[in-house]
Amino acid sequence: MLGTRTGEACDVLAAAALSLAAQGPAHFSVMCLDPSAGPAAARLLAELPSADWYDVGDVHFALSSPGVPHYVVGYALDAARDPGLRRLLAEGPEQRTHVLGWWRSVPRLRDDLGGIGARFDTIGAWVALDVQGADLAPLYPQPGGPVWYPRPRRALFFDRSVHRTPEVIIPYEVNSDHT
């Protein structure tokens, strides 16, 4: 998830996490690193059947191998300063640990993946909110990025395993208060 629209980012993260929870047994770690996302993250935590809570004071990224899939739901992951995040993104899927994360900018995501020479292939799918198409070029398979102009309550979704081009989505609203 990329963009600065907190309410919409929270809605998309919650919808994705709740959808995964409905598919069967899983464990979730909810990490809230932005106080403005706190109420939405707490609501999600209350709805998940098996979840742990982490905030800016106790966030850490460690690989785990539980008997069920483990999903790390990260609100404002660009605020994290834990070097384990890069390893979790790269090696987690092999151990059934996946990240559903929200970064407020593409440059911060790039930093978390290793800096200017970072490879973005660890990102299997992304949703962009208020990010211009040209800014998405590092995540897009064709040069220059997608033709995309952000609009409220609209997002651009791309899953590299199934899409050749991204598609416009309307984020599912699960929270009633938007910031």
N, C-alpha and C positions, 0 to 999 in steps of 0.2 A: 504494500500500500504506500503510495507516494502522494504528498500534498500537505497543505497547511490547514485545511478545513476540518477542524477537530470533530465536530458533530458527525459529519459524513464519514470520516475515517473510523470513528467509533462504531457507527452503524454497520459498515462493511465488515470490520473485524468481528463484531458480535454475530452477524449473520453467518459468516464463514465458520466460526467456532461452533455455533449452535447446530449448523448443518452437519459438521463432522461428528458432533456428539450424538446426533440422531442416527448416525450410521452404525453405531455399535460401541462396545467398550473402548474407552480411550482415557488417558490421563492428560490433564491440562495444567500448564503453569501460566498464570496471568501475571504479567509484569507491567506495572503502570509507572511510567517515568515522567509523566506530565500531569500536574495537579488538576488541570482543567479537564482531563479525561478520567479522573478518579471516579466520579459518580457512575459513569457508563461502564467502566471496568468492574466496579463493585457489583453492579447489576448483573453483568455477565457471569462473574464468579458465583453469584447466588444461584444462577440457572444451570450451571454445569454440574454434572453428576459427580465428578472427581476432579478437584482442582486445588492448586496451591496458589498463594498470593505472594508477590514480591513487589517492593517499591524501590525507590531510588536508594534507600539506605541498605538494602540487603540483596540487590540484584547480582546474580552471577550466572554465567552460562556454562553449564557442564553437560557433557554427553551422558545420557543414561540409557539403560537398556531394560525397561520394564517389560512385562509380559504382554502389554497392550501398546498400541501406538501412543506416543507422547507428542503433544502439540504445545509449543511455546507461543503464547499470544502476547505480543509485545506492543504496548502503546508508547509511542515516541521513542523507539529504539535508538534514534540518533542522539539521545541524551545519555546513552550508556557509554561507559568508558571501560568496559571489561574486554580484554583481549580474547576471551573465549568465544565471543560472538562469531568471529570469522570462522573459527574451527567448527562451531555448531552449524553454521550455514553450509559449510563444505562437507562435513563428515556425518552430520546428524541423520540425513535420510537413510543412510546405510544401516543405521541402528534404530530405525523407526521413530526418529525424533525430527519433527518438522517445525519450521518457524512461520508463523503468521504475524508479520511485523508491519509496523507503520513507521516510515521515515518521513520527515517533513520536507526533505529535499533530495534530489538525485546526487549532488556532491557529497552529502553526508553518508548516503548509502555507499557510494564509491569509496569513501574513506574507511568505512567499516569492512569493506571487502579487500582493502589493501592499498588504497591510494590511486594515483593517476594511472598506473598500469594494471589496475584491477580487472579481472575477468568477471563478467556478469553471468556466466553460465550456471552458477550456483542458484540463481534466481529462476525458478521454473515458471512462475506466473507472476504477473503484477497487475495492479489496479492503480490508475493515475487519476487524481481529482483535479486540482487546480495547477497542473503542470503543463506547460506548453509542449507541443509535439517535438520541437527541436531539442528540448532538454531531455527527452526520452531516448535520444539517439543511441546512447551506450547500451540500452536494454532492447533495442529493436534490431531485427535481422537485416533490414535494408538501410543503406546510408541515409543520413539526414533526419531520421526519426519519422514517426507517423504524422500525417496531416491531422492535426487535432487542436482545437481551440476550446479551452475549458468553459463549462457553463455550470451554474449551480444545480445540484441534485443530479448531475450526470457524471459518469466516469468512463474511462477507457480501460478495457480489460484485454490482456494478452496472455495466453498460455502457450508457451513455446512447443509443448508436446502435441497440441491439436490445432493451433491457429497458424495461418500464413500471414494474416493481418489482424490487428486488434478489432474489437467490437465495442460499441457504445453500450453501456449498461446504466440502469437507473438504480442507484444503491438502495437496498432494502432498508426500510426504516424500522429499527427495533427499539430505538430510544425516543422518548417524546420531547426531550429538551435538546436543542441544538445551540452550539456556541459559535 
